[in-house]
Amino acid sequence: MSRWSTLLFSRTRCQINVVWFKRSLSVASQPRHNSEPVPQNTSFMTNVFRGDIVPVQVFPYPEPPEDQKSLIHDMMDPINRIFRNEHDPAEAERIGSPDPKTVQIMWEMGLFGMAAPEEYGGLGASTTTYATLAETVGAVDLGLAVYIGAHQSIGWNGIHLYGTTEQKKKYLPLVTRGGTMAALALTESGAGSDINALKTRAVKSACGQYYTLNGSKLWISGGNEAGIFTVFARTEVLDRQTGEVKDKITAFIVERNFKGVSSGPLENKMGITISGTSSVFFDDVRVPVGNVLGGEGNGFKLAVSILNTGRFGMGGSMSGMMRTCIQAATEHATRRVQFGRKLAEFGNVQEKLARMAMYQYVTQSIVYMIVGNIDNGFTDYQIESAISKVFSSEAAFAVCDEAIQILGGNGYMKEIGLEKFLRDVRIYRIFEGANDVLRMFIALTGAKYAGLQLREIQRAVENPTANLGLIFKEGSRRVARTIGIQNGTDLSEYVASSLKESAQRCSECVQLFGKTMQSCLIKYGRNIQEQQFILKRLADSAIDIYGMTSVLSRATRAIERNIPSAGHEQLMTVAWCVEASERVHANLQQINSGQFIKHCDVLKRIARNVCDNGEVVQQLPLELMK
């Protein structure tokens, strides 16, 4: 092994210690069987964690399916008319629910069953079409967006994705056209983002015909009126290979009319009050075996999948809300005169408006990139899904906050509607995966894939005669990085000529990111999951890289097709790539800084002191004068 490795790296003139190289690879990831290959993954961001470019999911920018374009076009006018003319967000908030006539119209139009196949009462709409609906609703009322999304994005989507033919025939017509609301019953008092901490339990009867379900769920959107629940509970599952009984999570379809199902009072919330939130209780509920969803013991996989697919609607809603906020801020800034000039003429207001516009553009670009890939049949988008949720929710809050700031006292008044947006939007950073947890998911999912690749190279180096092609390919790639050759990480070839400099910025970030990820795996090994200060900065860098790539792709499409907004899209893309690349460099430099590691230790000590004291540690300054 030493002879082959030394020969490899001497030929490429790379000053790498081979013994160190082999040892460092051994800590990269979980052990895998020698014959088990690293799974292929077309996700753009998953491969970025290796410092590689796999462009198939980002270039060219995806188009909506042809058969959906007419559906989107035909639906937009009536949908806009309903939500802007028939729905009053302030009144709906006052009474705590949408107007019944508005709800009835939405049932009749099929808006509660857009993504379901037509044979089950749905519209057969694509993911892109659903995102378009979400954006339209979000522009009017985020509470209504949650009301609709909690029903179909997560409420009955599990039945759509994993139900048997019999389950779909029985339940989908009820929730798509039949007036029955659906809800996802997952969260518990001790199990929020940690799904494995669930305590609700289902025990199979001796006859094997039903389960007895006991437990409670907390903060269930639509829990007060849902007639059908997708419930997750712990069950004992027999491993047919080993004969061992294991405790696993299983999903169930539970009807409200099953004896023992009840709901608690509505929660008194900060926002989205139009969408009822309550606890749901299960007291010796008999659930037929035929209502197991997706097979025994597969609940964890189902929950993750449902939440992944449910996040795209959220991003669409955020994009729509930001558009409304920007409209309000722009109208005020171009009319309001202070110190003899319109607000829009002041540099600090211009900076706010420009960044608000970029936030909305990046969010929209990310959302329609992902849903377009889903409609085109791609299945590797877990990291991108989490990025979409984190970025859109934080961008939306920032845009709404700045819009209120531009409007000043007017923005603080209820009749303008921005303060309701601000209260409603705050929950989006918490539910369906808290952003703090999703950042760890982004970083660790990418790190796992990068680690598996390193592990594969280790095995190849251990048996070089059988793996010369892989060794030389990897050796060349690492040498290229070392001496500054991009070697396949250059995005410039995929973008319009006017965006090549911006693409170069993004490419450099991908290179630096891959090198930093590798050094972190080498330094921390499996212990990297405990390095949350570092993981946060890796996640933030990944979010910025995906944002840059999304706008580069979309703006290129606009330029090549000579879309009227192409010049403006180019401006936003250039500006965004400057700012985002600077953030990436700053975050990755911190990770490699010894001073930053010391600073993290100081922050930990401060946090520990506050926790030990139960509040701030210091006394009032006046206390010191006694």
Secondary structure, 3 states (H helix, E strand, C coil): CHHHHHHHHHHCCCCCCHHHHHHHHCCCCCCCCCCCCCCCCCCHHHHHCCCCCCHHHCCCCCCCCHHHHHHHHHHHHHHHHHHHHHCCHHHHHHHCCCCHHHHHHHHHHCHHHCCCCHHHCCCCCCHHHHHHHHHHHHCCCHHHHHHHHHHHHHHCHHHHHHCCHHHHHHHHHHHHCCCCCEEEECCECCECCCHHHCCCEEEECCCCCEEEEEEEEEEEECCCCCCEEEEEEEEEEECCCCCCEEEEEEEEEEECCCCCEEECCCCCCCCCCCCCEEEEEEEEEEEEHHHEECCCCCHHHHHHHHHHHHHHHHHHHHHHHHHHHHHHHHHHHCCCEECCEEHHHCHHHHHHHHHHHHHHHHHHHHHHHHHHHHHCCCCCCHHHHHHHHHHHHHHHHHHHHHHHHHHCHHHHCHHHCHHHHHHHHHHHHCCCCCHHHHHHHHHHHHHHHHHHHHHHHHHHHHCHHHCHHHHHHHHHHHHHHHHCCCCCCCCHHHCCHHHHHHHHHHHHHHHHHHHHHHHHHHHHHHHHHHCHHHHHHHHHHHHHHHHHHHHHHHHHHHHHCCCCCHHHHHHHHHHHHHHHHHHHHHHHHHHCCHHHHHHHHHHHHHHHHHHHHCCCCCCCHHHHHC
